[in-house]
Structures are given as structure tokens and as C-alpha cells.
Amino acid sequence: MLRRRLRTLLDDAFEGDFSGDDWDHALGGVHVLAELDDVLVGHAAVVPRRLWVDGVELSCGYVEAVAVAASARRRGVGAALMREIDGLLVPYDCGALAATDVGAPLYAGMGWTRWSGELSVRDADGAVRSTPDDRGAVMVNGDGRLVGRADDDAAVLVVDDRPGDPW
């Protein structure tokens, strides 16, 4: 029942642009839920991933599927979810997420920094390929080795590949 309610929330919040791969990415890790009057109105998840910044490996709490129901927007639900997420990132070197245009101002207001350098993915064989279409969407926080390079156009951030959108 909860999985069905969650999938409906995500499909509605992303206006039908939440793929099966996006769903699979959101299922791992730890979830934060928000309810108002016994109605599910918000979700966010933190899943473990590995990132490399200029060849240095970092453990990352990757934030997935942040969504707030249209009826609950502009009521602090997204900020409350992200405050909970911040606590879940403590065991990791850093946090990262791929922001939508709608979500980016919320994350920026909560201290997340947009990655302006190159983005790449590492496949199972260790080969690295650039993902230029993702540039400008990834935001980071935490470890100074990562955040300190976020404004450096020459810095390279790499993540393990996965089905669907790598970021």
C-alpha cells in the first residue's frame, strides 16, 4: 500500500516524468516521508554511491526522488524533508543530487552548491565518459575536497554508471 502511494506521489509530483529507472534508484537507501492529515505529501531518499573528484574517491549520500505534492508546496514540506536528509548524510564524505529547475532554489537556500565543472560516469570496466547534458544540474554539499572544487570549471566529478540517468 505504501509503495503504491509513494509511486503515485512521485508520478504526480514529476508530472509523469518519473521513469522506472528513477523508481529503482529511489528504492535503495533510507527514506524520509512527510504526511499531512494522513495523506502522503512528501518524499526524499538517500542512497549510497561513490563519487570521484579529480581522482579522489568519496563516499556519497546521493539524494533521490525529492518530491512534494502540489497541494503541499510552499508550506515548508520540502525544507523539512531536506533538513532530515542532512542528518542522514552525516556518515558520508559528501552529499550530491541532480536538481530540477524547480528544486534547485530550495537546495541552494539550504547550502547546497551547484557543480560547475565536468561531469562523467565510470562504467563497470572502469572506463570514464563525459555526461555534458547533465552539466548544471548536479549539486553537492559536505566534504571540502568536493565543495571546494564546485566552482572550478576544470574540476571533474565522476560517479558510477547505472541504468537510466547516471546522475
DSSP file (Angstrom, degrees, kcal/mol; ACC not computed):
  #  RESIDUE AA STRUCTURE BP1 BP2  ACC     N-H-->O    O-->H-N    N-H-->O    O-->H-N    TCO  KAPPA ALPHA  PHI   PSI    X-CA   Y-CA   Z-CA
    1    1 A M     >        0   0    0      0, 0.0     4,-2.3     0, 0.0     5,-0.2   0.000 360.0 360.0 360.0 -47.5    0.0    0.0    0.0
    2    2 A L  H  >  +     0   0    0      1,-0.2     4,-3.0     2,-0.2     5,-0.2   0.917 360.0  53.1 -63.4 -42.2    2.8    2.5    0.9
    3    3 A R  H  > S+     0   0    0      1,-0.2     4,-2.7     2,-0.2    -1,-0.2   0.905 110.0  48.2 -59.2 -40.6    4.7    1.7   -2.2
    4    4 A R  H  > S+     0   0    0      2,-0.2     4,-2.2     1,-0.2    -1,-0.2   0.915 112.6  47.8 -66.4 -42.6    1.7    2.4   -4.3
    5    5 A R  H  X S+     0   0    0     -4,-2.3     4,-2.3     2,-0.2    -2,-0.2   0.902 113.1  49.3 -63.5 -40.9    1.0    5.7   -2.5
    6    6 A L  H  X S+     0   0    0     -4,-3.0     4,-2.6     2,-0.2    -2,-0.2   0.930 110.2  49.2 -65.2 -45.6    4.7    6.6   -2.9
    7    7 A R  H  X S+     0   0    0     -4,-2.7     4,-2.8     1,-0.2     5,-0.2   0.905 111.1  50.5 -61.9 -40.1    4.7    5.8   -6.6
    8    8 A T  H  X S+     0   0    0     -4,-2.2     4,-2.6     2,-0.2     5,-0.2   0.922 110.4  49.9 -62.8 -44.3    1.6    7.9   -7.1
    9    9 A L  H  X S+     0   0    0     -4,-2.3     4,-3.1     2,-0.2     5,-0.2   0.937 113.6  45.5 -58.2 -47.6    3.1   10.8   -5.3
   10   10 A L  H  X S+     0   0    0     -4,-2.6     4,-2.3     2,-0.2    -2,-0.2   0.912 113.0  49.3 -66.1 -43.2    6.3   10.7   -7.4
   11   11 A D  H  <>S+     0   0    0     -4,-2.8     5,-2.9    -5,-0.2     6,-0.3   0.925 116.5  43.1 -60.8 -43.9    4.4   10.3  -10.7
   12   12 A D  H ><5S+     0   0    0     -4,-2.6     3,-1.4    -5,-0.2    -2,-0.2   0.931 114.0  49.5 -68.0 -45.5    2.2   13.2   -9.8
   13   13 A A  H 3<5S+     0   0    0     -4,-3.1    -2,-0.2     1,-0.3    -1,-0.2   0.862 116.1  42.6 -64.4 -35.6    5.0   15.5   -8.4
   14   14 A F  T ><5S-     0   0    0     -4,-2.3     3,-2.1    -5,-0.2    -1,-0.3   0.243 110.9-123.5 -95.1  13.2    7.1   14.9  -11.5
   15   15 A E  T < 5S-     0   0    0     -3,-1.4    -3,-0.2     1,-0.3    -4,-0.1   0.863  73.8 -46.4  49.9  46.4    4.1   15.2  -13.8
   16   16 A G  T 3 <S+     0   0    0     -5,-2.9    -1,-0.3    -6,-0.2    -4,-0.1   0.465 116.6 110.1  80.7   1.7    4.6   11.8  -15.4
   17   17 A D    <   +     0   0    0     -3,-2.1     2,-0.5    -6,-0.3    -2,-0.1  -0.222  43.5 106.3-103.4  42.9    8.4   12.3  -15.9
   18   18 A F        -     0   0    0     -7,-0.1    -2,-0.0     4,-0.0    -4,-0.0  -0.913  58.7-157.7-123.2 100.8    9.4    9.7  -13.3
   19   19 A S     >  -     0   0    0     -2,-0.5     4,-2.2     1,-0.1     5,-0.1  -0.073  31.5-103.9 -77.7 172.3   10.7    6.6  -15.1
   20   20 A G  H  > S+     0   0    0      2,-0.2     4,-2.4     1,-0.2     5,-0.1   0.866 124.7  52.4 -61.3 -37.4   11.0    3.0  -14.0
   21   21 A D  H  > S+     0   0    0      2,-0.2     4,-2.5     1,-0.2    -1,-0.2   0.913 107.0  51.9 -65.1 -41.9   14.8    3.6  -13.6
   22   22 A D  H  > S+     0   0    0      1,-0.2     4,-1.7     2,-0.2    -2,-0.2   0.916 110.0  50.1 -58.3 -42.6   14.1    6.7  -11.5
   23   23 A W  H  X S+     0   0    0     -4,-2.2     4,-1.0     1,-0.2    -2,-0.2   0.932 109.9  49.7 -60.4 -47.5   11.8    4.5   -9.3
   24   24 A D  H >X S+     0   0    0     -4,-2.4     4,-0.6     1,-0.2     3,-0.6   0.894 109.3  52.2 -60.0 -40.3   14.5    1.8   -9.0
   25   25 A H  H 3< S+     0   0    0     -4,-2.5     3,-0.4     1,-0.2    -1,-0.2   0.855 109.1  50.9 -63.2 -34.5   17.1    4.5   -8.0
   26   26 A A  H 3< S+     0   0    0     -4,-1.7    -1,-0.2     1,-0.2    -2,-0.2   0.675  95.6  71.2 -78.4 -17.9   14.8    5.8   -5.3
   27   27 A L  H << S+     0   0    0     -4,-1.0    -1,-0.2    -3,-0.6    -2,-0.2   0.783  84.9  75.4 -75.8 -26.3   14.1    2.4   -3.7
   28   28 A G  S  < S+     0   0    0     -4,-0.6     2,-0.1    -3,-0.4    18,-0.1  -0.301  86.4  16.9 -78.8 167.5   17.5    1.8   -2.1
   29   29 A G  S    S-     0   0    0     16,-0.1     2,-0.4    18,-0.0    18,-0.2  -0.373 103.4 -29.3  81.6-151.6   18.8    3.6    1.0
   30   30 A V  E     -A   46   0A   0     16,-2.2    16,-2.4    -2,-0.1     2,-0.3  -0.886  56.5-148.2-113.6 138.0   16.9    5.4    3.7
   31   31 A H  E     -A   45   0A   0     -2,-0.4     2,-0.4    14,-0.2    14,-0.2  -0.818   7.0-158.7-111.7 146.3   13.6    7.2    3.0
   32   32 A V  E     -A   44   0A   0     12,-3.2    12,-1.6    -2,-0.3     2,-0.3  -0.990  16.8-169.4-118.8 129.2   12.1   10.3    4.6
   33   33 A L  E     -A   43   0A   0     -2,-0.4     2,-0.4    10,-0.2    10,-0.2  -0.895   9.5-157.5-119.9 149.4    8.3   10.7    4.3
   34   34 A A  E     -A   42   0A   0      8,-2.2     7,-2.9    -2,-0.3     8,-1.6  -0.993  11.2-175.2-125.5 133.5    6.0   13.6    5.0
   35   35 A E  E     -A   40   0A   0     -2,-0.4     2,-0.4     5,-0.3     5,-0.2  -0.970  10.7-168.0-126.5 143.8    2.3   13.3    5.8
   36   36 A L  E >  S-A   39   0A   0      3,-2.3     3,-1.4    -2,-0.4    -2,-0.0  -0.994  82.8 -12.1-127.3 123.3   -0.4   16.0    6.3
   37   37 A D  T 3  S-     0   0    0     -2,-0.4    -1,-0.1     1,-0.3     3,-0.1   0.906 129.8 -55.1  52.4  46.0   -3.7   14.8    7.7
   38   38 A D  T 3  S+     0   0    0      1,-0.2     2,-0.5    -3,-0.0    -1,-0.3   0.651 113.0 121.1  63.0  18.7   -2.7   11.2    7.0
   39   39 A V  E <   -A   36   0A   0     -3,-1.4    -3,-2.3     0, 0.0     2,-0.5  -0.954  68.9-121.4-113.0 129.6   -2.0   11.9    3.3
   40   40 A L  E     +A   35   0A   0     -2,-0.5    -5,-0.3    -5,-0.2     3,-0.1  -0.560  44.5 157.8 -68.9 118.8    1.5   11.3    1.9
   41   41 A V  E     +     0   0A   0     -7,-2.9    28,-2.8    -2,-0.5     2,-0.3   0.455  53.8  32.4-123.7  -5.3    2.7   14.7    0.6
   42   42 A G  E     +AB  34  68A   0     -8,-1.6    -8,-2.2    26,-0.2     2,-0.3  -0.999  51.1 175.2-156.6 152.2    6.5   14.4    0.5
   43   43 A H  E     +AB  33  67A   0     24,-2.2    24,-2.5    -2,-0.3     2,-0.3  -0.991   4.6 166.0-153.4 147.9    9.4   12.0    0.0
   44   44 A A  E     -A   32   0A   0    -12,-1.6   -12,-3.2    -2,-0.3     2,-0.3  -0.938  13.8-161.9-156.3 150.4   13.2   12.0   -0.2
   45   45 A A  E     -AB  31  64A   0     19,-2.1    19,-2.7    -2,-0.3     2,-0.5  -0.963  10.8-149.7-134.2 151.9   15.7    9.2   -0.1
   46   46 A V  E     -AB  30  63A   0    -16,-2.4   -16,-2.2    -2,-0.3    17,-0.2  -0.990  20.1-178.5-119.8 122.4   19.4    8.9    0.5
   47   47 A V  E     - B   0  62A   0     15,-2.7    15,-3.2    -2,-0.5     2,-0.3  -0.923  30.7-109.2-119.1 145.9   21.2    6.1   -1.3
   48   48 A P  E     + B   0  61A   0      0, 0.0     2,-0.3     0, 0.0    13,-0.2  -0.564  47.2 157.4 -76.2 133.7   24.9    5.2   -1.0
   49   49 A R  E     - B   0  60A   0     11,-2.4    11,-2.9    -2,-0.3     2,-0.4  -0.926  36.8-117.9-142.8 167.7   27.1    5.9   -4.1
   50   50 A R  E     - B   0  59A   0     -2,-0.3   110,-1.0     9,-0.2     2,-0.3  -0.929  27.3-175.0-110.5 137.3   30.7    6.5   -4.9
   51   51 A L  E     -CB 159  58A   0      7,-2.4     7,-3.2    -2,-0.4     2,-0.4  -0.915  10.5-155.4-122.5 154.2   32.0    9.8   -6.4
   52   52 A W  E     -CB 158  57A   0    106,-2.3   106,-2.7    -2,-0.3     2,-0.6  -1.000   3.2-167.2-126.8 131.2   35.5   10.8   -7.5
   53   53 A V  E >  S-CB 157  56A   0      3,-2.1     3,-2.0    -2,-0.4   104,-0.2  -0.973  82.5 -21.8-117.2 117.2   36.6   14.4   -7.6
   54   54 A D  T 3  S-     0   0    0    102,-2.2    -1,-0.1    -2,-0.6   103,-0.1   0.867 130.4 -49.4  49.6  41.0   39.9   14.7   -9.6
   55   55 A G  T 3  S+     0   0    0    101,-0.3     2,-0.6     1,-0.2    -1,-0.3   0.317 109.9 121.6  87.2  -7.2   40.6   11.0   -8.9
   56   56 A V  E <   -B   53   0A   0     -3,-2.0    -3,-2.1    89,-0.1     2,-0.3  -0.805  59.3-133.6 -92.7 122.8   39.9   11.0   -5.2
   57   57 A E  E     -B   52   0A   0     -2,-0.6     2,-0.4    -5,-0.2    -5,-0.2  -0.555  25.6-177.2 -78.9 136.6   37.2    8.6   -4.1
   58   58 A L  E     -B   51   0A   0     -7,-3.2    -7,-2.4    -2,-0.3     2,-0.4  -0.985  28.6-122.2-130.1 141.7   34.5    9.8   -1.7
   59   59 A S  E     -B   50   0A   0     -2,-0.4    35,-1.5    -9,-0.2    34,-1.1  -0.709  38.3-160.3 -79.9 135.3   31.6    8.0   -0.2
   60   60 A C  E     -Bd  49  94A   0    -11,-2.9   -11,-2.4    -2,-0.4     2,-0.9  -0.951  26.2-147.6-126.0 135.0   28.4    9.9   -1.1
   61   61 A G  E     -Bd  48  95A   0     33,-2.6    35,-1.5    -2,-0.4     2,-0.5  -0.891  30.8-156.5 -91.5 105.3   24.9   10.0    0.2
   62   62 A Y  E     -Bd  47  96A   0    -15,-3.2   -15,-2.7    -2,-0.9     2,-0.5  -0.756   6.8-137.2 -93.2 125.0   23.1   10.6   -3.1
   63   63 A V  E     -Bd  46  97A   0     33,-2.8    35,-0.5    -2,-0.5     2,-0.3  -0.684  28.0-177.8 -87.4 126.4   19.7   12.2   -2.7
   64   64 A E  E     +B   45   0A   0    -19,-2.7   -19,-2.1    -2,-0.5   -42,-0.0  -0.893  48.8   4.8-124.8 150.6   16.9   10.7   -4.8
   65   65 A A  E     -     0   0A   0     -2,-0.3     2,-0.6     1,-0.2    -1,-0.2   0.820  62.1-179.5  53.0  47.5   13.3   11.3   -5.6
   66   66 A V  E     +     0   0A   0     -3,-0.1     2,-0.3   -22,-0.1   -22,-0.2  -0.706  18.2 161.0 -77.2 121.1   12.7   14.5   -3.6
   67   67 A A  E     -B   43   0A   0    -24,-2.5   -24,-2.2    -2,-0.6     2,-0.4  -1.000  28.4-169.3-147.6 142.3    9.0   15.3   -4.2
   68   68 A V  E     -B   42   0A   0     -2,-0.3   -26,-0.2   -26,-0.2     5,-0.1  -1.000  34.6-111.4-130.8 132.3    6.2   17.3   -2.7
   69   69 A A    >>  -     0   0    0    -28,-2.8     3,-2.0    -2,-0.4     4,-0.5  -0.297  28.0-118.7 -59.0 143.3    2.6   17.0   -3.7
   70   70 A A  G >4 S+     0   0    0      1,-0.3     3,-1.0     2,-0.2    -1,-0.1   0.850 114.0  58.5 -53.2 -37.3    1.3   20.1   -5.5
   71   71 A S  G 34 S+     0   0    0      1,-0.2    -1,-0.3     3,-0.0    -2,-0.1   0.663 110.0  43.3 -69.2 -15.7   -1.3   20.6   -2.7
   72   72 A A  G X4>S+     0   0    0     -3,-2.0     3,-0.8   -31,-0.2     5,-0.6   0.347  84.6 122.3-112.2   4.3    1.5   20.9   -0.1
   73   73 A R  T <<5S+     0   0    0     -3,-1.0    -3,-0.0    -4,-0.5    -4,-0.0  -0.322  70.5  24.4 -71.5 153.2    4.0   23.1   -1.9
   74   74 A R  T 3 5S+     0   0    0      1,-0.1    -1,-0.2    -2,-0.0    -4,-0.0   0.758  96.5 100.0  65.0  27.1    5.2   26.4   -0.4
   75   75 A R  T < 5S-     0   0    0     -3,-0.8    -2,-0.1     0, 0.0    -1,-0.1   0.200 103.1 -97.9-123.6  12.5    4.3   25.1    3.1
   76   76 A G  T  >5S+     0   0    0      3,-0.0     4,-2.2     4,-0.0     5,-0.2   0.495  88.5 122.1  87.6   3.9    7.8   24.1    4.2
   77   77 A V  H  ><S+     0   0    0     -5,-0.6     4,-2.6     2,-0.2     5,-0.2   0.942  75.1  48.0 -66.0 -47.3    7.5   20.4    3.4
   78   78 A G  H  > S+     0   0    0      1,-0.2     4,-2.3     2,-0.2    -1,-0.2   0.907 113.0  48.4 -60.4 -42.7   10.5   20.3    1.0
   79   79 A A  H  > S+     0   0    0      2,-0.2     4,-2.1     1,-0.2    -1,-0.2   0.895 110.9  51.0 -65.1 -39.8   12.7   22.2    3.5
   80   80 A A  H  X S+     0   0    0     -4,-2.2     4,-1.8     2,-0.2    -2,-0.2   0.910 109.9  50.0 -64.2 -41.6   11.6   19.8    6.3
   81   81 A L  H  X S+     0   0    0     -4,-2.6     4,-2.3     1,-0.2    -2,-0.2   0.938 111.4  48.3 -59.8 -46.4   12.5   16.8    4.1
   82   82 A M  H  X S+     0   0    0     -4,-2.3     4,-2.3     1,-0.2    -1,-0.2   0.816 106.2  56.5 -69.1 -30.2   15.9   18.3    3.3
   83   83 A R  H  X S+     0   0    0     -4,-2.1     4,-1.2     2,-0.2    -1,-0.2   0.908 110.2  45.9 -64.5 -40.0   16.7   19.0    7.0
   84   84 A E  H  X S+     0   0    0     -4,-1.8     4,-1.3     1,-0.2     3,-0.3   0.902 110.0  54.2 -66.0 -40.8   16.1   15.3    7.7
   85   85 A I  H  X S+     0   0    0     -4,-2.3     4,-1.1     1,-0.2     3,-0.5   0.904 100.2  61.0 -59.7 -42.4   18.2   14.4    4.7
   86   86 A D  H >< S+     0   0    0     -4,-2.3     3,-0.7     1,-0.3     4,-0.4   0.894 103.9  49.8 -52.6 -42.4   21.1   16.5    6.1
   87   87 A G  H >< S+     0   0    0     -4,-1.2     3,-0.8    -3,-0.3    -1,-0.3   0.835 106.9  54.7 -66.0 -32.4   21.1   14.3    9.2
   88   88 A L  H 3< S+     0   0    0     -4,-1.3    -1,-0.2    -3,-0.5    -2,-0.2   0.668 100.4  61.5 -75.0 -16.3   21.2   11.1    7.0
   89   89 A L  T X< S+     0   0    0     -4,-1.1     3,-1.9    -3,-0.7    -1,-0.2   0.584  75.3  95.9 -84.7 -10.2   24.3   12.4    5.2
   90   90 A V  T <  S+     0   0    0     -3,-0.8    -1,-0.2    -4,-0.4    -2,-0.1   0.847  80.4  52.3 -52.6 -42.4   26.5   12.5    8.3
   91   91 A P  T 3  S+     0   0    0      0, 0.0    -1,-0.3     0, 0.0     2,-0.2   0.664 101.6  78.2 -71.1 -11.4   28.1    9.1    7.8
   92   92 A Y  S <  S-     0   0    0     -3,-1.9   -32,-0.2    -4,-0.1     3,-0.1  -0.540  82.4-126.8 -96.4 159.6   29.1   10.0    4.2
   93   93 A D  S    S-     0   0    0    -34,-1.1    50,-1.8    -2,-0.2     2,-0.3   0.840  89.2 -14.5 -66.6 -33.8   32.0   12.2    3.0
   94   94 A C  E     -dE  60 142A   0    -35,-1.5   -33,-2.6    48,-0.2     2,-0.3  -0.952  60.6-121.2-158.9 171.9   29.5   14.3    1.0
   95   95 A G  E     +dE  61 141A   0     46,-2.6    46,-2.0    -2,-0.3     2,-0.3  -0.923  26.9 176.1-121.2 152.0   26.1   14.6   -0.4
   96   96 A A  E     +dE  62 140A   0    -35,-1.5   -33,-2.8    -2,-0.3     2,-0.3  -0.982   3.1 169.2-150.1 157.5   25.1   15.0   -4.1
   97   97 A L  E     -dE  63 139A   0     42,-1.9    42,-2.8    -2,-0.3     2,-0.6  -0.977  35.5-117.9-160.6 160.4   21.9   15.3   -6.1
   98   98 A A  E     - E   0 138A   0    -35,-0.5     2,-0.3    -2,-0.3    40,-0.2  -0.943  39.4-150.7-105.7 114.8   20.6   16.1   -9.5
   99   99 A A        -     0   0    0     38,-3.3     2,-0.2    -2,-0.6    -2,-0.0  -0.617   6.1-140.6 -92.2 141.8   18.3   19.1   -9.2
  100  100 A T     >  -     0   0    0     -2,-0.3     4,-2.2     1,-0.1    -1,-0.0  -0.480  36.3-104.5 -81.7 167.2   15.4   20.0  -11.3
  101  101 A D  T  4 S+     0   0    0      1,-0.2    -1,-0.1     2,-0.2    -2,-0.0   0.852 124.1  51.0 -60.9 -33.2   14.8   23.7  -12.1
  102  102 A V  T  4 S+     0   0    0      1,-0.2     4,-0.4     2,-0.1    -1,-0.2   0.895 115.2  40.4 -71.0 -40.8   12.0   23.7   -9.6
  103  103 A G  T >> S+     0   0    0      1,-0.2     4,-1.9     2,-0.1     3,-0.6   0.752  93.8  81.8 -82.4 -24.8   14.1   22.1   -6.8
  104  104 A A  H 3X S+     0   0    0     -4,-2.2     4,-2.8     1,-0.2     5,-0.2   0.857  88.8  52.7 -54.4 -43.5   17.4   23.9   -7.3
  105  105 A P  H 3> S+     0   0    0      0, 0.0     4,-2.2     0, 0.0    -1,-0.2   0.890 108.8  51.1 -62.5 -36.1   16.4   27.1   -5.4
  106  106 A L  H <> S+     0   0    0     -3,-0.6     4,-0.8    -4,-0.4    -2,-0.2   0.952 113.1  44.5 -62.1 -49.1   15.4   25.1   -2.3
  107  107 A Y  H ><>S+     0   0    0     -4,-1.9     5,-2.4     1,-0.2     3,-0.9   0.914 112.7  51.0 -63.9 -43.1   18.7   23.2   -2.3
  108  108 A A  H ><5S+     0   0    0     -4,-2.8     3,-1.6     1,-0.3    -1,-0.2   0.902 107.5  54.0 -60.9 -40.4   20.7   26.3   -2.8
  109  109 A G  H 3<5S+     0   0    0     -4,-2.2    -1,-0.3     1,-0.3    -2,-0.2   0.692 106.6  53.5 -66.4 -18.5   18.9   28.0    0.0
  110  110 A M  T <<5S-     0   0    0     -3,-0.9    -1,-0.3    -4,-0.8    -2,-0.2   0.181 129.8 -91.3-103.8  15.5   19.8   25.1    2.3
  111  111 A G  T < 5S+     0   0    0     -3,-1.6    -3,-0.2     1,-0.3     2,-0.2   0.475  77.2 142.1  95.4   2.9   23.6   25.4    1.5
  112  112 A W      < -     0   0    0     -5,-2.4     2,-0.4    -6,-0.2    -1,-0.3  -0.533  39.7-143.0 -76.9 147.5   23.9   23.0   -1.5
  113  113 A T  E     -F  140   0A   0     27,-2.9    27,-2.9    -2,-0.2     2,-0.3  -0.928  12.4-121.3-117.3 133.2   26.4   24.2   -4.2
  114  114 A R  E     -F  139   0A   0     -2,-0.4     2,-0.5    25,-0.2    25,-0.3  -0.550  26.2-127.1 -71.6 131.7   25.9   23.7   -7.9
  115  115 A W        +     0   0    0     23,-3.1    21,-0.8    -2,-0.3    23,-0.3  -0.711  28.7 179.1 -79.5 120.7   28.8   21.7   -9.5
  116  116 A S        +     0   0    0     34,-3.1    -1,-0.1    -2,-0.5    35,-0.1   0.533  51.9  82.5-103.1  -7.4   30.1   23.8  -12.5
  117  117 A G  S    S-     0   0    0     33,-0.4    19,-0.2     1,-0.2    39,-0.2   0.014  93.8 -56.6 -82.2-166.4   32.9   21.5  -13.6
  118  118 A E  E     -g  156   0A   0     37,-2.1    39,-2.5    35,-0.3     2,-0.4  -0.431  46.5-149.9 -74.5 146.8   32.8   18.5  -15.9
  119  119 A L  E     +g  157   0A   0     37,-0.2    12,-3.1    -2,-0.1     2,-0.3  -0.958  22.4 166.1-118.0 138.8   30.5   15.5  -15.0
  120  120 A S  E     -gH 158 130A   0     37,-2.4    39,-1.6    -2,-0.4     2,-0.3  -0.936  24.9-136.3-144.6 165.3   31.4   12.0  -16.0
  121  121 A V  E     -gH 159 129A   0      8,-2.6     8,-2.3    -2,-0.3     2,-0.5  -0.953  11.1-141.9-125.5 149.4   30.4    8.4  -15.3
  122  122 A R  E     -gH 160 128A   0     37,-2.5    39,-2.7    -2,-0.3     6,-0.2  -0.942  20.1-148.3-109.5 123.4   32.6    5.3  -14.7
  123  123 A D    >   -     0   0    0      4,-2.8     3,-2.2    -2,-0.5    39,-0.0  -0.247  36.5 -88.4 -84.6 179.0   31.3    2.0  -16.2
  124  124 A A  T 3  S+     0   0    0      1,-0.3    -1,-0.1     2,-0.1    36,-0.0   0.750 128.2  54.0 -60.9 -25.2   31.8   -1.5  -14.9
  125  125 A D  T 3  S-     0   0    0      2,-0.1    -1,-0.3     1,-0.0     3,-0.1   0.442 120.2-107.6 -88.2  -0.4   35.1   -1.8  -16.8
  126  126 A G  S <  S+     0   0    0     -3,-2.2     2,-0.2     1,-0.3    -2,-0.1   0.388  71.9 142.5  90.8  -3.7   36.5    1.4  -15.3
  127  127 A A        -     0   0    0     -5,-0.1    -4,-2.8     1,-0.0     2,-0.5  -0.487  39.9-146.2 -71.8 141.3   36.1    3.5  -18.5
  128  128 A V  E     -H  122   0A   0     -6,-0.2     2,-0.4    -2,-0.2    -6,-0.2  -0.920  17.2-178.4-113.5 132.4   35.0    7.1  -17.9
  129  129 A R  E     -H  121   0A   0     -8,-2.3    -8,-2.6    -2,-0.5     2,-0.1  -0.977  28.0-112.6-129.6 146.1   32.8    9.0  -20.3
  130  130 A S  E     -H  120   0A   0     -2,-0.4   -10,-0.3   -10,-0.2     3,-0.1  -0.391  14.5-159.0 -73.7 149.2   31.6   12.6  -20.0
  131  131 A T    >   +     0   0    0    -12,-3.1     3,-1.8     1,-0.1     4,-0.3  -0.624  21.1 166.1-125.1  71.7   28.0   13.5  -19.5
  132  132 A P  G >   +     0   0    0      0, 0.0     3,-1.3     0, 0.0    -1,-0.1   0.765  69.1  67.1 -62.7 -26.2   27.8   17.1  -20.7
  133  133 A D  G 3  S+     0   0    0      1,-0.3    -2,-0.0    -3,-0.1    -3,-0.0   0.718  97.8  55.0 -66.9 -18.7   24.0   17.1  -20.8
  134  134 A D  G X> S+     0   0    0     -3,-1.8     3,-2.3   -15,-0.1     4,-0.7   0.544  77.8 125.1 -89.5  -7.9   23.9   16.9  -17.0
  135  135 A R  T <4 S+     0   0    0     -3,-1.3   -19,-0.1    -4,-0.3   -17,-0.1  -0.275  75.3  20.0 -58.2 131.8   26.1   19.9  -16.5
  136  136 A G  T 34 S+     0   0    0    -21,-0.8    -1,-0.3   -19,-0.2    -2,-0.1   0.218 108.1  81.3  94.8 -13.3   24.5   22.5  -14.2
  137  137 A A  T <4  +     0   0    0     -3,-2.3   -38,-3.3   -23,-0.1     2,-0.3   0.751  69.0  87.8 -94.6 -26.3   22.1   20.0  -12.7
  138  138 A V  E  <  -E   98   0A   0     -4,-0.7   -23,-3.1   -23,-0.3     2,-0.3  -0.577  54.3-173.5 -83.4 133.6   24.3   18.4  -10.1
  139  139 A M  E     -EF  97 114A   0    -42,-2.8   -42,-1.9    -2,-0.3     2,-0.3  -0.935   3.8-168.0-124.1 149.1   24.5   20.0   -6.6
  140  140 A V  E     +EF  96 113A   0    -27,-2.9   -27,-2.9    -2,-0.3     2,-0.3  -0.882  10.8 174.8-134.0 160.3   26.9   19.0   -3.8
  141  141 A N  E     +E   95   0A   0    -46,-2.0   -46,-2.6    -2,-0.3     2,-0.6  -0.967  46.9  37.9-154.5 168.1   27.5   19.5   -0.1
  142  142 A G  E    S+E   94   0A   0     -2,-0.3   -48,-0.2   -48,-0.2   -49,-0.1  -0.828  81.0  68.2 101.6-122.8   29.8   18.3    2.6
  143  143 A D    >>  -     0   0    0    -50,-1.8     4,-2.7    -2,-0.6     3,-1.2  -0.010  65.8-139.2 -47.9 129.9   33.4   17.4    2.1
  144  144 A G  H 3> S+     0   0    0      1,-0.3     4,-1.9     2,-0.2     5,-0.2   0.781 101.6  65.4 -62.2 -28.1   35.7   20.3    1.3
  145  145 A R  H 34 S+     0   0    0      2,-0.2    -1,-0.3     3,-0.1     4,-0.1   0.812 115.0  31.3 -63.4 -27.6   37.5   18.3   -1.3
  146  146 A L  H X> S+     0   0    0     -3,-1.2     3,-1.4     2,-0.1     4,-0.5   0.906 124.0  41.1 -92.6 -58.2   34.2   18.3   -3.2
  147  147 A V  H >< S+     0   0    0     -4,-2.7     3,-1.1     1,-0.3     4,-0.4   0.857 109.4  61.4 -62.6 -35.4   32.5   21.6   -2.4
  148  148 A G  T 3< S+     0   0    0     -4,-1.9    -1,-0.3    -5,-0.3     3,-0.2   0.706 109.8  42.1 -64.4 -18.9   35.8   23.4   -2.6
  149  149 A R  T X4 S+     0   0    0     -3,-1.4     3,-2.0    -5,-0.2     6,-0.3   0.447  84.9  99.7-102.6  -3.1   36.1   22.4   -6.3
  150  150 A A  T << S+     0   0    0     -3,-1.1   -34,-3.1    -4,-0.5   -33,-0.4   0.798  85.4  45.6 -58.8 -32.8   32.4   23.0   -7.2
  151  151 A D  T 3  S+     0   0    0     -4,-0.4     2,-0.8   -36,-0.2    -1,-0.3   0.417  88.7 103.1 -90.5   2.0   33.1   26.4   -8.8
  152  152 A D    X   -     0   0    0     -3,-2.0     3,-1.7     1,-0.2    -3,-0.0  -0.767  56.9-160.9 -91.9 108.3   36.1   25.2  -10.7
  153  153 A D  T 3  S+     0   0    0     -2,-0.8   -35,-0.3     1,-0.3    -1,-0.2   0.713  91.6  55.2 -60.3 -20.5   35.2   24.7  -14.4
  154  154 A A  T 3  S+     0   0    0    -37,-0.2    -1,-0.3     2,-0.1     2,-0.1   0.586  84.2 105.3 -89.5 -11.5   38.2   22.4  -14.8
  155  155 A A    <   -     0   0    0     -3,-1.7   -37,-2.1    -6,-0.3     2,-0.5  -0.393  61.3-144.6 -71.6 147.5   37.3   20.1  -11.9
  156  156 A V  E     - g   0 118A   0    -39,-0.2  -102,-2.2    -2,-0.1     2,-0.5  -0.962  10.7-167.1-119.3 125.9   35.9   16.6  -12.9
  157  157 A L  E     -Cg  53 119A   0    -39,-2.5   -37,-2.4    -2,-0.5     2,-0.4  -0.956  11.2-171.4-112.6 126.1   33.3   14.8  -10.9
  158  158 A V  E     -Cg  52 120A   0   -106,-2.7  -106,-2.3    -2,-0.5     2,-0.3  -0.923   6.2-176.5-122.2 142.1   32.7   11.1  -11.7
  159  159 A V  E     -Cg  51 121A   0    -39,-1.6   -37,-2.5    -2,-0.4  -108,-0.2  -0.942  37.6 -93.7-130.9 154.2   30.0    8.7  -10.5
  160  160 A D  E     - g   0 122A   0   -110,-1.0   -37,-0.2    -2,-0.3   -36,-0.0  -0.432  49.1-112.3 -63.0 141.5   29.5    5.0  -11.1
  161  161 A D        +     0   0    0    -39,-2.7    -1,-0.1    -2,-0.1     4,-0.1  -0.300  40.0 172.8 -71.5 160.6   27.2    4.4  -14.0
  162  162 A R        -     0   0    0      2,-0.3     5,-0.0    -2,-0.0  -141,-0.0  -0.958  41.9 -73.1-157.9 164.4   23.7    2.9  -13.6
  163  163 A P  S    S+     0   0    0      0, 0.0     2,-0.2     0, 0.0  -138,-0.1  -0.322 102.4   6.9 -62.9 149.7   20.7    2.2  -15.8
  164  164 A G  S    S+     0   0    0      3,-0.0    -2,-0.3  -139,-0.0     3,-0.0  -0.481 127.6   6.7  78.5-150.4   18.7    5.3  -16.8
  165  165 A D        -     0   0    0      1,-0.2     0, 0.0    -2,-0.2     0, 0.0  -0.504  64.6-148.6 -67.9 126.7   20.1    8.7  -15.9
  166  166 A P              0   0    0      0, 0.0    -1,-0.2     0, 0.0   -46,-0.0   0.850 360.0 360.0 -67.0 -31.8   23.6    8.4  -14.4
  167  167 A W              0   0    0     -5,-0.0   -69,-0.2    -8,-0.0    -2,-0.1   0.394 360.0 360.0-102.3 360.0   23.1   11.4  -12.2
